[in-house]
Amino acid sequence: MILEHEPMLTRLELARRIYASSNLKGVFVLRSGALSNEYFDKYRFESVPALLREIVIAMAELVPVETEILAGLELGGVPLATALCQATGLPAAFVRKTAKTYGTCKLAEGASVEGKNVLVIEDVVTSGGQIVQSVTELRKLGAEVSSVLCVIDRESGAAGVLEKEGLSLRALFSMSELRSAAGI
């Protein structure tokens, strides 16, 4: 993939920065409905320009060479796909949870996914349920989807769920890698 800049942080430093900026302790309900005493607030790493740049440079290395379109899932995948398209030169599509009911009434905005090799972009992956729903809809639109790229895999079963749907999960970091980098 095309990269305009070399990363400034090492992989270990990047993991530490992501953990420090986004790890919250408490009781949280995850999108999957599961309860967790730990939450990774993606908006805390997606809204810091220098950190987002480092994340995207590292993610670009994981983009499969056959990728034609980056598809950011609503909401956290959208800023990642936007920044990643800048780093790679690949066009992006922005995928809603449901098609809008006005205007163009589209599920996927931006680049057309029909007949294209699409890489789904997500922020934090837990169960993979929303990804499966979104990929099902993208495939109905004619997209060829075989891979998902995320920043954090919470290691809560998503990889197995996605594999059953013919999808490979590529994660910049697993939860255990982030904890290890933070010395936990």
Helices and strands as residue ranges (DSSP letters): H 11-22, E 23-29, E 35-40, H 42-46, H 49-60, E 69-73, H 77-88, E 92-95, E 108-110, E 117-125, H 129-140, E 144-153, H 158-164, E 168-174, H 175-181
